[in-house]
Amino acid sequence: FACGLPVVTTAVGGIPYMTTHAEDAMLAPDNDAEQLAQHMLSLLRDPVLSTRLIGNGRRRALEHSWEPIYSKLARLYHGEIPA
């Protein structure tokens, strides 16, 4: 996300919980090289999809940068957010 490129990856581990297929990343089943290749071709052929994934991915990366996390923790420690 943070590199400004569309993400194509497998839906393993925590990745499906951090991304939404076709919104901020293209997800393929584990060990499915054919689907990964199809997703890459889709991005090459569809600049609108590619641009949308880049923008949404960038927003997702910013949501999880240290500044918002630090701000939430500081508010929690100061009692502004219920535990």
C-alpha positions in Angstrom: 0.0 0.0 0.0 2.5 2.5 1.2 4.6 2.2 -2.0 1.7 3.6 -4.2 1.3 0.4 -6.1 -1.7 -1.9 -6.4 -1.4 -5.0 -4.2 -1.8 -8.5 -5.6 -1.4 -11.2 -2.9 -2.7 -14.4 -1.5 -5.5 -14.5 1.0 -3.6 -16.2 3.8 -2.9 -15.4 7.4 -4.1 -12.0 8.5 -4.2 -10.5 5.0 -8.0 -11.1 4.4 -8.7 -9.2 7.7 -6.7 -6.2 6.6 -7.8 -5.9 3.0 -10.9 -6.1 0.9 -10.7 -7.9 -2.5 -11.0 -5.5 -5.4 -11.3 -2.5 -3.1 -7.7 -2.1 -1.8 -6.0 -5.3 -3.0 -6.5 -8.2 -5.3 -6.6 -11.5 -3.3 -6.1 -15.0 -4.7 -6.4 -18.3 -2.9 -3.2 -19.8 -1.5 -1.0 -21.6 -4.0 -3.1 -20.3 -7.0 -0.5 -18.9 -9.4 -3.1 -18.8 -12.2 -5.4 -16.5 -10.2 -2.5 -14.3 -9.2 -1.5 -13.9 -12.8 -5.1 -13.1 -13.8 -5.3 -10.4 -11.1 -2.0 -8.9 -12.5 -3.4 -8.9 -16.0 -6.6 -7.3 -14.8 -4.7 -4.4 -13.3 -2.6 -4.0 -16.5 -5.8 -4.0 -18.6 -7.9 -1.8 -16.4 -6.3 1.5 -15.3 -9.4 2.5 -13.5 -9.3 -0.5 -11.2 -5.5 0.0 -10.7 -6.0 3.6 -9.8 -8.8 2.8 -7.4 -6.7 0.1 -5.6 -3.8 2.5 -5.4 -5.9 5.2 -3.8 -7.8 2.9 -1.4 -4.6 1.1 -0.5 -2.9 4.4 0.3 -5.8 5.4 2.5 -5.6 2.0 4.3 -1.9 2.4 4.9 -2.4 5.9 6.4 -5.1 4.5 8.7 -2.5 2.1 10.1 0.5 4.4 10.3 1.9 5.2 13.7 0.3 8.7 14.0 -3.3 7.5 14.2 -2.3 4.5 16.4 -0.3 6.8 18.7 -3.2 9.3 18.9 -5.7 6.5 19.9 -3.4 5.1 22.5 -2.8 8.5 24.0 -6.5 9.2 24.2 -7.0 5.8 25.8 -4.4 6.4 28.4 -5.8 9.8 29.2 -9.3 8.3 29.6 -10.9 9.9 26.6 -11.7 6.5 25.1 -13.4 3.8 27.3 -11.3 0.7 27.8 
